[in-house]
Amino acid sequence: MKFIAEINVMPLKALLDPQGKAVTHSMKNIGFTEVSNVRIGKHITLEIEAASKEIAMERVNEACNKILSNPIMEGFDYTLKEVK
């Protein structure tokens, strides 16, 4: 079976996000005064072949932990959909 994983990798809330802070500041400077606490992350889409949804989830978790995110500084979540 083929699945599509939509993965979001974000900086941990406890850590400073300098890129998000810079964007927050810039947005306020150009008139978006109602915006605060911008966080910048990554969105990753991948296709994966697996015998079951459970195996696909295990492989996506493994990929996220080993290469797609830095567990010391980032967290991740994802959705997994079967491609028909």
Rosetta constraint file for C-alpha pairs under 8 A:
AtomPair CA 1 CA 49 HARMONIC 5.67 0.50
AtomPair CA 1 CA 50 HARMONIC 5.52 0.50
AtomPair CA 1 CA 51 HARMONIC 5.77 0.50
AtomPair CA 1 CA 52 HARMONIC 6.82 0.50
AtomPair CA 1 CA 82 HARMONIC 7.28 0.50
AtomPair CA 1 CA 83 HARMONIC 7.62 0.50
AtomPair CA 2 CA 47 HARMONIC 6.87 0.50
AtomPair CA 2 CA 48 HARMONIC 5.71 0.50
AtomPair CA 2 CA 49 HARMONIC 4.51 0.50
AtomPair CA 2 CA 50 HARMONIC 6.38 0.50
AtomPair CA 2 CA 82 HARMONIC 5.94 0.50
AtomPair CA 2 CA 83 HARMONIC 5.48 0.50
AtomPair CA 2 CA 84 HARMONIC 7.72 0.50
AtomPair CA 3 CA 47 HARMONIC 5.62 0.50
AtomPair CA 3 CA 48 HARMONIC 5.27 0.50
AtomPair CA 3 CA 49 HARMONIC 6.34 0.50
AtomPair CA 3 CA 50 HARMONIC 7.62 0.50
AtomPair CA 3 CA 53 HARMONIC 7.80 0.50
AtomPair CA 3 CA 56 HARMONIC 7.33 0.50
AtomPair CA 3 CA 80 HARMONIC 6.45 0.50
AtomPair CA 3 CA 81 HARMONIC 5.38 0.50
AtomPair CA 3 CA 82 HARMONIC 4.26 0.50
AtomPair CA 3 CA 83 HARMONIC 5.29 0.50
AtomPair CA 4 CA 45 HARMONIC 6.99 0.50
AtomPair CA 4 CA 46 HARMONIC 5.70 0.50
AtomPair CA 4 CA 47 HARMONIC 4.50 0.50
AtomPair CA 4 CA 48 HARMONIC 6.35 0.50
AtomPair CA 4 CA 80 HARMONIC 5.68 0.50
AtomPair CA 4 CA 81 HARMONIC 5.32 0.50
AtomPair CA 4 CA 82 HARMONIC 6.37 0.50
AtomPair CA 4 CA 83 HARMONIC 6.70 0.50
AtomPair CA 5 CA 44 HARMONIC 7.98 0.50
AtomPair CA 5 CA 45 HARMONIC 5.64 0.50
AtomPair CA 5 CA 46 HARMONIC 5.35 0.50
AtomPair CA 5 CA 47 HARMONIC 6.31 0.50
AtomPair CA 5 CA 48 HARMONIC 7.59 0.50
AtomPair CA 5 CA 60 HARMONIC 7.50 0.50
AtomPair CA 5 CA 78 HARMONIC 6.48 0.50
AtomPair CA 5 CA 79 HARMONIC 5.64 0.50
AtomPair CA 5 CA 80 HARMONIC 4.51 0.50
AtomPair CA 5 CA 81 HARMONIC 6.58 0.50
AtomPair CA 6 CA 43 HARMONIC 7.25 0.50
AtomPair CA 6 CA 44 HARMONIC 5.99 0.50
AtomPair CA 6 CA 45 HARMONIC 4.68 0.50
AtomPair CA 6 CA 46 HARMONIC 6.85 0.50
AtomPair CA 6 CA 78 HARMONIC 5.34 0.50
AtomPair CA 6 CA 79 HARMONIC 5.32 0.50
AtomPair CA 6 CA 80 HARMONIC 6.57 0.50
AtomPair CA 7 CA 43 HARMONIC 5.69 0.50
AtomPair CA 7 CA 44 HARMONIC 4.98 0.50
AtomPair CA 7 CA 45 HARMONIC 6.13 0.50
AtomPair CA 7 CA 76 HARMONIC 6.90 0.50
AtomPair CA 7 CA 77 HARMONIC 5.87 0.50
AtomPair CA 7 CA 78 HARMONIC 4.23 0.50
AtomPair CA 7 CA 79 HARMONIC 6.72 0.50
AtomPair CA 8 CA 41 HARMONIC 7.21 0.50
AtomPair CA 8 CA 42 HARMONIC 5.83 0.50
AtomPair CA 8 CA 43 HARMONIC 4.69 0.50
AtomPair CA 8 CA 44 HARMONIC 6.42 0.50
AtomPair CA 8 CA 76 HARMONIC 5.48 0.50
AtomPair CA 8 CA 77 HARMONIC 5.51 0.50
AtomPair CA 8 CA 78 HARMONIC 6.07 0.50
AtomPair CA 9 CA 41 HARMONIC 5.57 0.50
AtomPair CA 9 CA 42 HARMONIC 5.10 0.50
AtomPair CA 9 CA 43 HARMONIC 6.42 0.50
AtomPair CA 9 CA 44 HARMONIC 8.00 0.50
AtomPair CA 9 CA 68 HARMONIC 7.82 0.50
AtomPair CA 9 CA 69 HARMONIC 6.44 0.50
AtomPair CA 9 CA 74 HARMONIC 6.45 0.50
AtomPair CA 9 CA 75 HARMONIC 5.76 0.50
AtomPair CA 9 CA 76 HARMONIC 4.36 0.50
AtomPair CA 9 CA 77 HARMONIC 6.81 0.50
AtomPair CA 10 CA 39 HARMONIC 7.49 0.50
AtomPair CA 10 CA 40 HARMONIC 6.80 0.50
AtomPair CA 10 CA 41 HARMONIC 4.45 0.50
AtomPair CA 10 CA 42 HARMONIC 6.58 0.50
AtomPair CA 10 CA 74 HARMONIC 5.39 0.50
AtomPair CA 10 CA 75 HARMONIC 5.53 0.50
AtomPair CA 10 CA 76 HARMONIC 6.21 0.50
AtomPair CA 11 CA 15 HARMONIC 6.82 0.50
AtomPair CA 11 CA 17 HARMONIC 6.73 0.50
AtomPair CA 11 CA 39 HARMONIC 7.44 0.50
AtomPair CA 11 CA 40 HARMONIC 7.51 0.50
AtomPair CA 11 CA 41 HARMONIC 6.53 0.50
AtomPair CA 11 CA 73 HARMONIC 5.79 0.50
AtomPair CA 11 CA 74 HARMONIC 4.25 0.50
AtomPair CA 11 CA 75 HARMONIC 6.26 0.50
AtomPair CA 12 CA 73 HARMONIC 5.74 0.50
AtomPair CA 12 CA 74 HARMONIC 4.95 0.50
AtomPair CA 12 CA 75 HARMONIC 5.82 0.50
AtomPair CA 15 CA 73 HARMONIC 7.18 0.50
AtomPair CA 17 CA 21 HARMONIC 6.08 0.50
AtomPair CA 17 CA 39 HARMONIC 6.41 0.50
AtomPair CA 17 CA 40 HARMONIC 7.30 0.50
AtomPair CA 18 CA 22 HARMONIC 6.13 0.50
AtomPair CA 19 CA 23 HARMONIC 6.31 0.50
AtomPair CA 19 CA 39 HARMONIC 7.58 0.50
AtomPair CA 19 CA 40 HARMONIC 6.49 0.50
AtomPair CA 20 CA 24 HARMONIC 6.08 0.50
AtomPair CA 20 CA 37 HARMONIC 7.20 0.50
AtomPair CA 20 CA 38 HARMONIC 4.80 0.50
AtomPair CA 20 CA 39 HARMONIC 4.53 0.50
AtomPair CA 20 CA 40 HARMONIC 5.18 0.50
AtomPair CA 21 CA 25 HARMONIC 6.21 0.50
AtomPair CA 21 CA 37 HARMONIC 7.02 0.50
AtomPair CA 21 CA 38 HARMONIC 6.44 0.50
AtomPair CA 21 CA 39 HARMONIC 7.49 0.50
AtomPair CA 22 CA 26 HARMONIC 6.16 0.50
AtomPair CA 23 CA 27 HARMONIC 5.99 0.50
AtomPair CA 23 CA 38 HARMONIC 6.79 0.50
AtomPair CA 24 CA 28 HARMONIC 6.35 0.50
AtomPair CA 24 CA 35 HARMONIC 6.85 0.50
AtomPair CA 24 CA 36 HARMONIC 5.92 0.50
AtomPair CA 24 CA 37 HARMONIC 6.46 0.50
AtomPair CA 24 CA 38 HARMONIC 5.52 0.50
AtomPair CA 25 CA 29 HARMONIC 6.32 0.50
AtomPair CA 26 CA 30 HARMONIC 6.44 0.50
AtomPair CA 27 CA 31 HARMONIC 6.44 0.50
AtomPair CA 27 CA 32 HARMONIC 5.13 0.50
AtomPair CA 27 CA 33 HARMONIC 7.17 0.50
AtomPair CA 27 CA 35 HARMONIC 7.15 0.50
AtomPair CA 28 CA 32 HARMONIC 4.77 0.50
AtomPair CA 28 CA 33 HARMONIC 4.67 0.50
AtomPair CA 28 CA 34 HARMONIC 7.72 0.50
AtomPair CA 28 CA 35 HARMONIC 7.01 0.50
AtomPair CA 29 CA 33 HARMONIC 7.77 0.50
AtomPair CA 48 CA 56 HARMONIC 6.77 0.50
AtomPair CA 49 CA 56 HARMONIC 7.20 0.50
AtomPair CA 50 CA 55 HARMONIC 6.11 0.50
AtomPair CA 50 CA 56 HARMONIC 5.35 0.50
AtomPair CA 51 CA 55 HARMONIC 6.68 0.50
AtomPair CA 51 CA 56 HARMONIC 7.64 0.50
AtomPair CA 52 CA 56 HARMONIC 6.32 0.50
AtomPair CA 53 CA 57 HARMONIC 6.11 0.50
AtomPair CA 53 CA 80 HARMONIC 7.96 0.50
AtomPair CA 53 CA 82 HARMONIC 7.80 0.50
AtomPair CA 54 CA 58 HARMONIC 6.29 0.50
AtomPair CA 55 CA 59 HARMONIC 6.27 0.50
AtomPair CA 56 CA 60 HARMONIC 6.14 0.50
AtomPair CA 57 CA 61 HARMONIC 6.08 0.50
AtomPair CA 57 CA 80 HARMONIC 7.40 0.50
AtomPair CA 58 CA 62 HARMONIC 6.15 0.50
AtomPair CA 59 CA 63 HARMONIC 6.10 0.50
AtomPair CA 60 CA 64 HARMONIC 6.10 0.50
AtomPair CA 61 CA 65 HARMONIC 6.11 0.50
AtomPair CA 62 CA 66 HARMONIC 5.96 0.50
AtomPair CA 63 CA 67 HARMONIC 5.65 0.50
AtomPair CA 63 CA 68 HARMONIC 6.17 0.50
AtomPair CA 64 CA 68 HARMONIC 4.48 0.50
AtomPair CA 64 CA 69 HARMONIC 5.42 0.50
AtomPair CA 64 CA 76 HARMONIC 7.33 0.50
AtomPair CA 65 CA 69 HARMONIC 5.94 0.50
AtomPair CA 65 CA 70 HARMONIC 7.06 0.50
AtomPair CA 65 CA 71 HARMONIC 6.51 0.50
AtomPair CA 66 CA 70 HARMONIC 7.85 0.50
AtomPair CA 69 CA 74 HARMONIC 6.07 0.50
AtomPair CA 69 CA 75 HARMONIC 7.07 0.50
AtomPair CA 69 CA 76 HARMONIC 7.25 0.50
AtomPair CA 70 CA 74 HARMONIC 5.39 0.50
AtomPair CA 70 CA 75 HARMONIC 7.70 0.50
AtomPair CA 71 CA 75 HARMONIC 6.24 0.50
